[in-house]
Amino acid sequence: MKVIVTKNYDEMSQVAANIIIDVVKNNPSAVLGLATGSSPIGTYKNMIKDCKENGTSYKNVSTVNLDEYVSLNAEHDQSYAYFMRTNLFDHIDIDQNNTNLPCGVAKDLQAECDRYNGVLAKLVPDIQVLGLGSNGHIGFNEPDTPFDSVTHIVDLTENTIKDNSRLFASIDEVPRQALSMGIKNIMQAKSIIMVVSGKNKAEAVKGMVNGKITPALPASVLQLHPNVTIVCDEDAASLL
């Protein structure tokens, strides 16, 4: 596990973007595993800037996303499909037919999980982008999610619902479930890059890097992966 400490969020975002851009330059048909949330937005902005200014092309790239809310269709402005379009896909030359997310409005959610596992079997990420929850979650894999889990239906914790409510008109509008890649899916990526910022993540970073490998801190499993880079700002790294 390689840890890169940057001064702030902006530097963290640039360093992470450079790593992903290098993957695409070295393999124009790369598979990118992508994440949502506030952590990778700056990374995506730098990827867009590089695409426009330096011509890095995504026309042959495929993507798979970590998760999606249950009950939100792809046009809902809080869906992760919408997030990916507005924060990345609409601004680079990717073929959006080559972008993949779980479908949160599927009639049979377990069948949708099975379908997505099939997609992930064919599209193994060359690099998987992750954020980190303050409780150590990755994707929507909350504490005590089994390490051998694959794409599954998640009942969101009250803490996660509360954290996400800032993005909705009221807490009552926040979905109570999501579909998420499992920890086993994440660990199958050829390489992993995690972006982390803020003092509220410092305890989780400390446990992830130096703590016991335990489902109680899902991100600690990354210690077992052969190619992980953590890019974090000074605040997030303050307890290392």
Long-range contacts (C-beta under 8 A, 24 or more apart in sequence): 1-209, 1-222, 1-223, 1-225, 1-228, 1-229, 1-230, 2-228, 2-229, 2-230, 3-209, 3-229, 3-230, 3-232, 3-237, 3-240, 4-229, 4-230, 4-231, 4-232, 5-232, 5-233, 5-234, 5-237, 5-240, 6-231, 6-232, 6-233, 6-234, 7-233, 7-234, 8-197, 8-233, 8-234, 9-42, 9-197, 9-233, 10-42, 11-233, 12-42, 12-195, 12-196, 12-197, 12-231, 12-232, 12-233, 13-40, 13-41, 13-42, 13-43, 13-45, 13-46, 13-195, 14-42, 14-46, 15-231, 16-40, 16-43, 16-46, 16-129, 16-193, 16-195, 16-231, 17-42, 17-43, 17-44, 17-46, 17-47, 17-50, 18-46, 19-127, 19-193, 19-229, 19-231, 20-47, 20-127, 20-129, 20-193, 21-47, 21-50, 21-56, 23-126, 23-127, 23-191, 24-56, 24-57, 24-58, 24-61, 25-56, 27-126, 28-57, 28-59, 28-60, 28-61, 29-60, 29-61, 29-62, 30-61, 30-62, 30-126, 30-127, 31-61, 31-62, 31-63, 31-64, 31-123, 31-124, 31-125, 31-126, 32-61, 32-62, 32-63, 32-64, 32-125, 32-126, 32-127, 32-129, 33-63, 33-64, 33-65, 33-66, 33-125, 33-127, 33-128, 33-129, 33-186, 33-189, 34-63, 34-64, 34-65, 34-66, 34-84, 34-88, 34-129, 35-65, 35-66, 35-129, 35-130, 35-131, 35-139, 36-65, 36-66, 36-67, 36-80, 36-83, 36-84, 37-131, 38-131, 39-131, 39-132, 39-195, 39-196, 39-197, 40-129, 40-131, 40-195, 41-87, 43-129, 43-195, 44-87, 44-88, 45-87, 47-88, 47-92, 48-88, 48-91, 48-92, 51-91, 51-92, 51-93, 52-91, 57-93, 58-92, 58-93, 58-94, 59-93, 59-94, 59-95, 61-94, 61-98, 62-98, 62-99, 62-100, 62-123, 63-94, 63-98, 63-99, 63-100, 64-100, 64-101, 64-119, 64-120, 64-123, 64-125, 64-181, 65-99, 65-100, 65-101, 65-102, 66-130, 66-138, 66-139, 66-140, 66-180, 66-181, 66-186, 67-102, 67-139, 67-140, 67-154, 67-178, 67-179, 67-180, 67-181, 68-101, 68-102, 68-103, 68-104, 68-178, 68-179, 69-104, 69-175, 69-177, 69-178, 70-104, 70-105, 70-109, 70-153, 70-175, 70-176, 70-177, 70-178, 70-179, 71-104, 71-105, 71-175, 71-177, 72-104, 72-105, 72-175, 73-104, 73-105, 74-101, 74-103, 78-167, 78-168, 79-104, 102-151, 102-179, 102-180, 103-179, 104-175, 104-178, 104-179, 109-153, 109-177, 109-179, 110-153, 112-179, 113-150, 113-151, 113-152, 113-153, 113-179, 114-151, 116-151, 116-179, 116-181, 117-150, 117-151, 117-185, 120-150, 120-151, 120-181, 120-185, 120-188, 124-188, 124-189, 124-190, 125-189, 125-190, 126-189, 126-190, 126-191, 127-189, 127-190, 127-191, 127-192, 127-193, 128-186, 128-189, 128-191, 128-192, 128-193, 129-193, 129-194, 129-195, 130-186, 130-192, 130-193, 130-194, 130-195, 130-219, 131-194, 131-195, 131-196, 132-194, 132-196, 132-201, 132-204, 132-205, 132-208, 132-219, 133-160, 133-204, 134-200, 134-201, 134-203, 134-204, 135-159, 135-204, 135-217, 136-204, 136-207, 136-208, 136-216, 136-217, 136-218, 136-219, 136-220, 137-218, 137-219, 138-183, 138-186, 138-194, 138-218, 138-219, 138-222, 139-180, 139-181, 139-182, 139-183, 139-186, 140-178, 140-180, 141-180, 141-181, 141-182, 141-183, 141-186, 141-218, 142-218, 143-215, 143-216, 143-217, 143-218, 144-215, 144-216, 145-182, 145-183, 145-215, 145-218, 146-182, 146-183, 146-215, 147-183, 147-184, 147-187, 147-215, 147-221, 148-182, 148-183, 148-184, 149-182, 149-183, 149-184, 150-181, 150-182, 150-184, 150-185, 151-179, 151-180, 151-181, 151-182, 151-185, 152-179, 152-180, 152-182, 153-177, 153-178, 153-179, 154-178, 154-179, 154-180, 183-218, 183-221, 187-221, 187-222, 187-224, 187-225, 189-225, 190-227, 191-227, 191-228, 191-229, 192-222, 192-225, 192-227, 192-228, 192-229, 193-228, 193-229, 193-230, 193-231, 194-219, 194-222, 194-228, 194-229, 194-230, 194-231, 194-232, 195-231, 195-232, 196-230, 196-231, 196-232, 196-233, 196-236, 197-232, 197-233, 197-235, 197-236, 198-233, 198-235, 198-236, 199-235, 199-236, 199-238, 201-232, 201-235, 201-236, 202-235, 202-236, 202-237, 202-238, 202-239, 203-239, 205-230, 205-232, 205-236, 205-237, 205-239, 205-240, 206-239, 206-240, 209-240, 210-240
